[in-house]
Amino acid sequence: MSQTLQAVRGMNDILPEEAAFWEIFEETIRSWLKSYGYRPIRMPIVEPTPLFKRAIGEVTDIVEKEMYSFIDGLNGEALTLRPEGTAGCVRAVIEHNLAARQTQRLYYIGQMFRHERPQKGRYRQFHQVGVESFGMSGPDIDAEMILMGARLWADLGLDGIELQLNSLGQPEERAQHRAALITYFEENAELLDEEAKRRLHTNPLRILDTKNPAMQAMCSAAPKLIDYLGAESLAHFEGVQRVLRDAGIPFKINPRLVRGLDYYNLTVFEWVTDKLGAQGTVCAGGRYDGLVEQLGGKPTPACGFAMGIERLIALIKDAGGEPTAPAPDVYLVHQGDIASRMAFQVAEGLRDQGIDVLQHCGGGSFKSQMKKADGSGATFAVIIGDDEASTGEVQLKSLREGGAEQRKLKVDALAEAIIGQLIDSDEEE
């Protein structure tokens, strides 16, 4: 007996009832993004491995430990399943010269892949909404993206999501801070764990993001990047804060917020919650003005954020939002040779009028078919037997409590009767 195959650990099936909930969620997302003038872009799931090494940084956790990378056996090309979307989006913007023509507001929705330990809200295949802008250098676009998050939480009925802000300044300011950090950590070397020691001279800023409880006090007392920011960086950061204060959006400045990707500068932000256990970040992003040039394009200011769909859906469920199975308008019951042939014509005619029809297949008695009709969630059953078929008629039965009595109708009058009752029931609700 052959072994039963299962999905790869951390890569989950989304079954029909759940998938319907996802589709409703994605429709909300698309409507929200459209209201801010963002347009969709779709990039490949597989990209050249060097893209992520150059964009994300070779000494980041993602590149060192989490990427699904492989050599294409057909041509020897080094490829990687995308661990995040920004690098691919920037590559597409450069390749197709999008930012040269006009400023761009773009978004994408799709799968990302990281080899992590699966836990609530974090999986090896996960889905992200990514939002990116190109060609705008002022703090206004940073602030707009943060305001977008606040609006989405309201649209989704979510609360308890806190905004944290920081500024990473410009590369030369970070270089001064980096030198001060290295000196500070060297003076406290006995408190560093092995991971921190490894990062000391490659990426000391990431040490501040440690989850090791024994290092928290030491990291809290470390030199703060904001103390090394020049006038322009501070003015940019204040510009973002001013918009947020004017909009009444509360926020907390977190000097240890550094993000796990090397390409950020100036504004970085996270929306966090305590309702997802250790995986508290719901949405995160910031400015990355140097990345387009770093990947071979012309200098282009850019800003963006991403949010995990699995985490958001977990929050929606925790807040009482439950998926509901989609239900057809009509379940079509039929028995007899003439009736079965007529059923196809009736079903297609109703669909022509915009009515969703689930046509019974597989035979069975009227009783068993009506049981399936009840279980389908349909609003109506349309019933055809050979007697009805011979006269060009059908039976229309409401499956909702308080609906109209079962009645016989000519086929030509069926669609109008169904639409009329659907409108009446919507008005009653």
HELIX and SHEET records of a PDB file:
HELIX    1   1 PRO A   16  SER A   35  1                                  20    
HELIX    2   2 THR A   49  ILE A   56  1                                   8    
HELIX    3   3 ASP A   61  ASP A   61  1                                   1    
HELIX    4   4 ILE A   62  GLU A   66  3                                   5    
HELIX    5   5 THR A   86  GLU A   95  1                                  10    
HELIX    6   6 LEU A   98  ARG A  101  1                                   4    
HELIX    7   7 PRO A  139  LEU A  156  1                                  18    
HELIX    8   8 PRO A  171  GLU A  187  1                                  17    
HELIX    9   9 ALA A  189  LEU A  191  5                                   3    
HELIX   10  10 GLU A  194  ARG A  199  1                                   6    
HELIX   11  11 PRO A  204  ASP A  209  5                                   6    
HELIX   12  12 PRO A  213  MET A  215  5                                   3    
HELIX   13  13 GLN A  216  SER A  220  1                                   5    
HELIX   14  14 LEU A  225  TYR A  228  5                                   4    
HELIX   15  15 ALA A  231  ASP A  246  1                                  16    
HELIX   16  16 LEU A  291  GLN A  294  1                                   4    
HELIX   17  17 ILE A  309  ASP A  318  1                                  10    
HELIX   18  18 ASP A  337  ASP A  352  1                                  16    
HELIX   19  19 PHE A  366  SER A  376  1                                  11    
HELIX   20  20 ASP A  386  SER A  390  1                                   5    
HELIX   21  21 VAL A  411  GLU A  428  1                                  18    
SHEET    1   A 8 ARG A  39  PRO A  40  0                                        
SHEET    2   A 8 GLN A 104  PHE A 113  1                                        
SHEET    3   A 8 GLN A 125  PHE A 134 -1                                        
SHEET    4   A 8 ALA A 302  GLY A 308 -1                                        
SHEET    5   A 8 THR A 281  ARG A 287 -1                                        
SHEET    6   A 8 ASN A 265  VAL A 272 -1                                        
SHEET    7   A 8 GLU A 162  SER A 167 -1                                        
SHEET    8   A 8 LYS A 252  ILE A 253  1                                        
SHEET    1   B 3 VAL A  46  PRO A  48  0                                        
SHEET    2   B 3 ALA A  78  LEU A  81 -1                                        
SHEET    3   B 3 TYR A  68  ILE A  71 -1                                        
SHEET    1   C 5 VAL A 357  GLN A 359  0                                        
SHEET    2   C 5 VAL A 330  GLN A 335  1                                        
SHEET    3   C 5 PHE A 380  GLY A 385  1                                        
SHEET    4   C 5 GLU A 393  SER A 398 -1                                        
SHEET    5   C 5 ARG A 407  LYS A 410 -1                                        
END                                                                             
